[in-house]
Amino acid sequence: MDRRVLFATLILLAGGATGVGVALFAFVGIDDGAVDAEVVWETEPVGGDDGSGTVVATMDGDPIVVQSTTADGERVVRATAVGGDVAWRTPLSAIATGDAAGGDDDSGEDDDSGGGAGSGTGGGPPGISGLVSDTLGGDSVVAFTTESGSLVVLDATDGSTRFAVDVGGSGATRPAVGDVDADGDAEVAAAATDGAVVTVDADGDPVFETTVDGGIDRRPLIADFETEDGGEAPRGVAVATVGDDGATIRLLDASGDERWTATPAVTPLTWTAVDAPDGPVLALGGTSGNLQTVDLADGSGRFEVGLQDLPVTVGDAGPGRIYVGGAGSVWAVDLRDGEVAWKQQYGGETRVNAPGVADVRGTGEPGPVAVNRGGEVLVLNANGEAIAQGDVGGAVVYAGPLFADATGDGTDEVLVVTDDGRVVALDD
């Protein structure tokens, strides 16, 4: 099948800012022969979840989709097994008392009241942050913070409370999991909106507590990379504060002390920690449409590249590249020098959420997967060529794709969570 590939030289400007990259890249057209992805299962809508905080975790080796929902007027964390059966429900009241989660019976049916995952609007119950799934002490867990300021970690097997600790201020920013102190075991870091930062170990015991100047409304990051020779790269908890004078980034060590403080050139709408070829960096998707990387070693700027004049969202990284979503476009940006390897356009000017990376074809070569706000899905290879496309029925989607083996064939399918809490699995 012929591929329609148009090559163009584009000068990328960043609103007159200096030091912004100029890139030569390939504009990749969507091949008419791309496979149409099919819906293989979907759940009913569920109240209280706008999709932005949903994660995939593991229960006894099988994938589950974990959402923040509402039921009987209160906030509930719910796990759904692939196929649609509810595996467990844990209401916040059970977390507060240390009780076990609800089971998979018909009690506590989720209703359609309340706002999104981080919302307590509309007279509904208080919200929680987006969820994080990871491994803690060898166990699959789900972590989040509450608006009242608690960091909560649930066992993904049954939804029981592993621990709940006080962050020291109002919460509802997504926590992070990683090995902060290089002891081989993961920790959990959470931040409060007033600047409090708390890191605890796998049992919920304090590792450090500190407070930084400025309000925190971006999620903290844990950087725990190793060098190619097995050595230790700079690691710690990264926090971003935004004030009238712009953004400030800090990297805190395992004692909560500042390794460095930096003022980035962009105001980060989204950010992530990435193991780049020249050493780990923080990648910032700016409100101005620029992407900037900051050296994890000392906070110095690596590169800045202008992608468009609208906000961009950083997603997952592949070998040597990071994938970025914006208005109607996905970019693959080289992590060494900021050059754009390719740009793929789809969905008109509809905003593209943070791209993910997965091997949905089972070829051993993972590629980017993008979902836009209109629910249109595009599966790409590493060269930016579309290999599959589909949609979830014209729904609004705020989150990037999730991945799980929904058919039992040994390869991942694309999961999309719509703004009404519906989970849709697509297979090409």
C-alpha positions, 0 to 999 in steps of 0.5 A, spaced: 500 500 500 502 506 498 504 511 503 502 518 502 508 522 505 509 530 504 516 533 506 516 540 508 521 544 511 517 548 517 520 554 521 518 553 528 517 560 532 515 561 539 512 568 540 519 571 539 522 567 544 530 566 543 533 559 543 527 556 540 529 550 535 528 550 528 526 543 525 526 540 519 521 534 519 516 530 515 509 531 515 506 524 515 499 523 511 494 518 514 494 512 509 487 510 506 489 503 508 489 504 515 485 499 519 479 501 522 479 499 529 473 495 532 470 496 539 470 489 542 467 491 549 464 497 553 461 499 559 455 503 561 456 510 563 458 511 570 457 518 574 463 522 577 468 520 572 470 524 567 475 519 564 481 524 566 483 520 572 482 513 570 488 508 570 489 500 569 492 496 574 493 489 575 488 484 580 491 477 580 495 478 574 489 480 570 488 488 568 482 492 571 480 499 570 480 503 576 475 509 576 473 515 581 465 514 581 459 516 585 454 512 589 449 513 594 451 520 594 459 519 596 465 518 592 467 511 590 473 508 587 471 502 583 475 497 579 472 494 573 475 487 570 476 487 562 469 485 560 465 489 564 464 486 571 465 490 577 471 487 581 470 491 587 468 498 590 471 502 595 467 508 598 471 514 601 467 512 608 470 505 608 477 508 607 476 513 613 475 507 617 479 502 614 474 497 612 475 493 606 472 494 600 465 492 597 465 486 593 462 485 586 455 484 588 449 489 586 450 493 592 452 500 592 450 501 585 454 507 582 449 513 580 450 519 575 451 525 580 457 529 582 463 532 577 469 529 575 475 525 578 478 531 581 471 535 582 466 536 588 462 541 583 454 541 582 453 539 590 456 532 589 461 529 594 468 532 594 472 530 589 479 526 589 485 527 584 487 523 578 489 515 580 496 512 579 497 505 579 504 502 580 507 497 584 509 498 592 512 493 596 511 488 591 504 489 590 499 492 585 496 498 588 492 505 586 494 511 589 490 518 590 489 524 594 483 527 597 480 534 597 481 534 604 488 533 604 489 525 605 494 521 601 490 514 600 493 507 597 489 502 596 491 494 594 489 493 587 487 486 588 481 487 593 480 495 594 482 495 601 486 500 604 493 499 605 494 506 608 492 513 608 496 519 611 495 526 612 498 531 606 498 537 611 494 541 606 488 541 601 490 536 596 487 533 589 493 533 585 495 526 582 501 523 587 507 519 584 510 513 585 518 511 584 524 510 588 526 516 591 532 514 595 535 509 591 534 503 596 530 499 591 523 500 594 518 505 591 515 510 595 509 515 594 510 522 593 504 527 594 503 535 594 498 539 597 496 546 593 499 550 599 506 547 597 506 542 602 510 535 599 510 529 603 513 522 601 512 516 604 514 509 604 511 502 602 508 502 609 505 509 609 511 511 614 514 518 612 520 519 608 520 526 608 515 532 609 517 539 607 514 545 604 516 549 598 514 557 596 508 558 592 502 554 590 502 547 587 497 545 582 501 540 577 502 533 580 509 532 583 514 527 579 518 522 581 525 521 577 528 515 579 533 513 573 539 509 572 545 511 568 547 506 562 553 503 566 548 502 572 550 508 576 545 513 579 542 519 575 540 524 580 533 522 582 528 525 587 521 529 587 520 534 582 515 539 584 512 545 580 509 552 582 506 557 578 505 564 580 505 571 578 512 571 575 511 565 572 513 557 574 518 555 578 521 548 578 524 544 584 528 537 585 527 535 592 532 529 594 530 523 599 531 528 605 526 533 602 532 538 601 532 542 594 537 539 589 536 545 585 531 550 583 530 553 576 525 558 572 523 554 566 522 558 559 515 555 559 509 555 563 508 548 564 501 545 562 503 538 563 510 535 564 513 528 565 520 525 567 524 522 561 530 518 560 533 521 554 539 519 550 544 524 554 541 523 561 534 524 564 530 530 563 523 533 565 519 535 559 514 541 559 509 542 555 507 549 555 501 553 555 504 557 549 505 551 545 512 550 546 516 544 549 522 545 553 526 540 556 530 541 563 536 537 565 535 533 571 542 534 574 542 541 575 535 544 572 539 547 566 535 548 560 536 543 554 532 545 548 526 549 547 522 548 541 515 551 538 510 547 536 504 551 535 501 557 538 496 553 542 498 549 549 501 542 548 500 536 552 506 532 553 505 524 553 509 518 553 516 517 550 519 512 545 526 510 544 530 517 543 523 521 542 517 524 546 510 524 543 506 531 544 499 532 543 496 539 541 490 542 536 489 537 531 496 534 531 501 529 534 509 531 534 515 526 535 520 530 538 527 528 538 530 528 545 537 530 544 536 536 540 529 538 540 528 537 532 521 534 530 522 528 527 515 528 524 508 531 525 501 527 524 495 531 523 488 528 524 481 531 527 481 538 524 483 543 530 480 538 535 485 538 541 489 531 542 490 529 549 497 526 551 499 520 547 501 514 549 506 508 547 504 501 546 505 495 542 498 494 540 500 490 534 504 485 538 510 486 533 515 488 539 515 495 536 511 500 540 508 506 537 504 512 539 497 512 540 493 518 540 486 520 542 483 527 541 477 530 545 472 528 539 474 521 541 477 519 535 483 514 535 489 514 531 494 508 532 501 510 529 508 506 528 515 509 530 515 513 523 508 517 524 504 512 519 497 511 521 496 503 522 489 503 525 484 508 526 477 509 530 472 512 534 468 511 540 462 514 538 463 522 538 463 522 545 468 527 549 474 525 551 479 528 556 484 523 557 490 519 553 489 512 551 490 506 556 492 499 554 490 492 556 489 485 553 481 486 553 481 480 548 486 475 551 490 474 545 496 476 548 497 483 546 494 490 548 488 493 546 486 501 546 482 503 552 478 510 551 474 513 557 469 518 555 467 524 559 461 520 562 465 514 565 464 509 559 470 505 558 471 503 550 476 497 548 478 498 541 482 492 537 485 493 530 
